[in-house]
Amino acid sequence: MNQGKKRDRRVEEVIAWFGFYAYIDAFMYPSTMQWRALSHRFCSVWRLIWRGCVEKQQLVDALQVKLRYQFVDQDLLYQALVHKSYANESLGDLSACNERLEFLGDAVLDLIVARHLFREFPGRSEGELSRIRSELVSAPALAAVARRLDLGRYLLLGRGERMTGGGDKDNLLADALEALFGALFLDGGWAVALSVVEPLFSRAAEQVGTRRSQDYKTRLQELAQAIYAEPPHYQLMDESGPDHQREYQVSVYCVGRELGHGCGRSKKAAQQQAAANAIQFLERELSAKQSA
């Protein structure tokens, strides 16, 4: 059963139970005053249910206005907004969450961004294009796009995620945005996905393309491609410390040479430090060769 039918069925079940409750109480408490009170209670609950459905539909309509696209299959849009915490708590079905759409949307986004960069920056090298793309599709960058769409407002989250501000977490917003792109692709095809997604990133692509990267890993990749025509690779050498305070040791290699070593509280931080040290090593080596 798809998401929309499950939602409608749940509303119908709630209404049916309240109707049955009202019917039984009408026989148990036949007085006019009691019946009026019960009817009032039933109508109040029904209004709350109906208002919730209407408000949710209004929110989804508002999102479609921002996207400038009306979904043919509304269930795809709803599923893109379902976090796994909500699917587990409210739907009892983890397969109803947006993770599969996120998987598809990630590939759609990569292709659209790569196409845009290839067309807009004809003089840039493969390494530079890779740097720009990786920055554009990073979690913070995707979260910024999601916030422009006010995407967190539309997400269906479990109670725990709502209480901890899940609607404004970078990773959660980034995942939901990719799921939305996957839904766009399934609903309207490549042309629709391209027309909606590309304008969301074109300005950021121009800004990122005009500044030097502060990401040491991508800067090292560009440098290694230029010197060795091969990308560097990272190797975890050691990890130590308790679970809440781990320390990682990482080395970076290229064509069999160790170029740098780094340590950090996360693998990513250790890799960044190793890349920074490798850049310094290569720049010193290049400077020495030019001076000789």
C-alpha positions in Angstrom: 0.0 0.0 0.0 1.5 3.3 -0.9 2.0 6.3 1.3 -1.0 8.4 0.3 -3.4 5.4 0.7 -1.9 4.6 4.1 -2.5 8.2 5.2 -6.1 8.3 4.0 -6.8 4.9 5.5 -5.5 6.1 8.9 -7.8 9.1 8.8 -10.7 7.0 7.8 -10.0 4.5 10.7 -9.9 7.3 13.3 -13.1 8.9 12.1 -14.8 5.4 12.0 -13.8 4.7 15.6 -15.0 8.0 16.9 -18.3 7.5 15.0 -18.7 4.1 16.6 -17.9 5.6 20.0 -20.5 8.2 19.5 -23.1 5.7 18.4 -22.6 3.5 21.5 -22.7 6.4 23.9 -25.9 7.6 22.4 -27.6 4.5 23.8 -25.7 4.5 27.1 -26.4 8.1 27.7 -29.6 9.0 26.0 -30.2 12.3 27.7 -30.2 15.3 25.3 -27.5 17.1 27.3 -25.1 14.2 27.3 -25.7 13.5 23.6 -25.0 17.2 22.7 -21.8 17.1 24.8 -20.7 13.9 23.0 -21.6 15.3 19.6 -19.6 18.4 20.4 -16.6 16.3 21.4 -16.8 14.2 18.2 -17.1 17.3 16.0 -14.1 18.9 17.8 -11.9 15.9 17.2 -13.1 15.6 13.5 -12.2 19.3 13.0 -8.7 18.8 14.4 -8.2 15.8 12.1 -9.5 17.6 9.1 -7.6 20.8 9.9 -4.4 18.7 10.1 -5.0 17.1 6.7 -5.8 20.5 5.1 -2.8 22.2 6.7 -0.4 19.4 5.5 -1.8 19.6 2.0 -1.4 23.4 2.0 2.2 23.0 3.1 2.9 20.5 0.3 1.2 22.9 -2.2 3.4 25.7 -1.0 6.5 23.6 -1.6 5.4 22.8 -5.1 4.9 26.5 -5.8 8.5 27.1 -4.6 9.7 24.3 -6.9 7.6 25.7 -9.8 6.5 22.1 -10.5 3.2 20.3 -9.7 3.7 16.6 -9.1 1.6 14.2 -11.1 2.1 11.5 -8.4 1.7 13.3 -5.1 2.7 10.1 -3.2 6.2 10.5 -4.5 6.4 14.0 -3.0 5.0 12.8 0.3 7.5 9.9 0.4 10.4 12.3 -0.2 9.4 14.1 2.9 9.2 11.0 5.2 12.2 10.6 7.5 12.8 7.0 8.7 11.9 8.1 12.3 8.4 9.0 11.2 8.1 5.9 9.0 9.0 3.7 11.9 6.8 5.5 14.6 3.8 6.5 12.6 3.6 4.1 9.6 5.2 1.0 11.0 7.1 0.5 7.7 10.7 1.6 7.3 10.4 1.0 3.5 8.0 4.0 3.4 10.8 6.5 4.3 12.8 8.6 1.8 16.1 6.7 1.8 15.6 4.9 -1.6 14.6 8.3 -3.2 17.7 9.8 -1.6 19.9 7.2 -3.3 18.4 8.0 -6.7 18.4 11.7 -6.1 22.1 11.7 -5.2 22.9 10.3 -8.7 20.5 12.7 -10.4 22.1 15.7 -8.6 25.7 14.6 -9.5 24.8 14.3 -13.1 23.0 17.7 -13.3 25.8 19.5 -11.4 28.5 17.8 -13.6 26.7 18.8 -16.8 26.3 22.4 -15.6 30.0 22.7 -14.7 31.2 21.1 -17.9 29.2 23.6 -19.9 29.9 26.7 -17.8 33.6 26.2 -17.1 35.1 24.9 -20.4 38.6 25.9 -19.5 38.8 24.1 -16.1 40.7 20.9 -15.5 39.1 17.7 -14.4 40.5 18.2 -10.9 39.1 21.7 -10.6 35.7 20.6 -11.8 35.7 17.8 -9.3 36.6 20.3 -6.5 33.7 22.6 -7.4 31.3 19.7 -7.7 32.3 18.2 -4.3 31.8 21.5 -2.6 28.4 22.1 -4.3 27.0 18.7 -3.3 28.5 18.7 0.3 26.0 18.4 3.1 26.4 22.0 4.3 25.8 23.3 0.7 22.8 21.1 0.2 21.4 22.1 3.5 21.7 25.8 2.5 19.6 25.0 -0.6 17.1 23.1 1.5 16.8 26.1 3.8 16.1 28.4 0.9 13.2 26.2 0.1 12.2 26.0 3.8 12.3 22.3 3.4 12.6 21.5 7.1 9.0 22.9 7.5 7.6 20.2 5.4 9.4 17.1 6.7 7.6 14.3 8.5 9.7 13.5 11.5 9.4 11.2 14.4 8.9 12.6 17.9 12.5 12.3 18.9 13.8 14.0 15.8 11.3 16.9 16.2 12.2 17.4 19.8 16.0 17.6 18.9 15.5 20.1 16.0 15.8 17.5 13.2 14.1 19.9 10.8 17.2 22.1 10.8 20.0 19.5 10.9 22.4 19.8 7.9 22.6 16.0 7.2 18.8 15.5 7.5 18.1 18.5 5.2 20.7 17.4 2.7 19.2 13.8 2.6 15.7 15.1 2.2 16.7 17.4 -0.6 18.3 14.6 -2.5 15.2 12.5 -2.0 13.1 15.4 -3.4 15.3 15.4 -6.5 14.8 11.6 -6.9 11.1 12.1 -6.7 11.2 14.9 -9.3 13.1 12.6 -11.7 10.7 9.7 -11.2 7.6 12.0 -11.6 8.7 14.1 -14.5 11.8 12.6 -16.0 15.2 14.1 -16.9 13.8 17.3 -18.4 11.8 18.2 -15.3 14.6 17.3 -12.9 17.1 19.4 -14.9 14.7 22.4 -15.1 14.1 22.4 -11.4 17.5 21.4 -9.9 20.0 23.3 -12.1 18.7 26.8 -11.2 19.0 26.0 -7.5 22.8 25.5 -7.9 23.8 27.8 -10.8 24.6 30.9 -8.6 26.5 28.8 -6.0 28.5 27.2 -8.8 29.6 30.6 -10.1 30.6 31.7 -6.6 32.5 28.5 -5.8 34.2 28.5 -9.2 35.7 31.9 -8.6 37.3 31.2 -5.2 40.2 29.0 -4.1 39.2 25.9 -2.2 39.9 25.7 1.5 39.3 22.0 1.4 42.8 20.5 1.7 41.8 17.1 0.3 40.4 18.6 -2.9 43.4 20.9 -3.2 45.7 18.0 -2.8 43.8 16.1 -5.5 44.2 18.9 -7.9 48.0 19.1 -7.1 48.5 15.4 -7.3 46.7 15.2 -10.7 48.9 17.9 -12.0 52.2 16.4 -10.8 51.5 12.6 -10.9 48.4 12.3 -13.1 46.9 10.2 -10.4 44.7 10.9 -7.4 46.0 10.5 -3.8 44.6 7.8 -1.5 44.3 7.7 2.3 45.2 4.9 4.6 44.1 4.6 8.2 47.2 3.8 10.2 45.9 3.6 13.7 43.0 4.5 16.0 43.0 4.7 19.7 41.2 6.0 22.7 37.7 5.4 24.2 34.6 5.5 22.0 33.7 9.0 23.0 37.2 10.3 22.4 38.7 8.4 19.5 41.9 9.6 17.8 42.7 8.5 14.2 46.1 8.4 12.5 46.0 8.7 8.7 48.7 8.8 6.0 48.2 9.9 2.4 50.0 8.3 -0.6 50.4 8.9 -4.3 52.3 6.7 -6.8 53.6 4.7 -3.8 55.0 7.7 -2.0 53.8 8.8 1.5 53.2 12.6 1.1 51.8 13.4 4.5 50.5 12.2 7.9 47.8 13.6 10.1 45.8 12.9 13.2 42.3 14.0 14.4 39.2 13.1 16.4 37.5 11.9 13.3 38.8 10.1 10.1 37.8 13.2 8.1 39.7 15.6 10.3 42.8 13.3 10.2 42.6 13.1 6.4 42.3 16.9 6.1 45.4 17.3 8.3 47.3 14.7 6.3 46.3 16.5 3.0 47.4 19.9 4.4 50.8 18.4 5.4 51.1 16.8 1.9 50.4 20.1 0.2 53.2 21.8 2.2 55.5 18.9 1.3 54.8 19.0 -2.4 55.0 22.8 -2.6 58.4 22.8 -0.8 59.5 20.0 -3.2 58.4 22.0 -6.3 60.0 25.2 -5.0 63.3 23.3 -4.4 63.2 21.9 -8.0 62.5 25.4 -9.5 65.4 26.9 -7.5 67.9 24.2 -8.6 
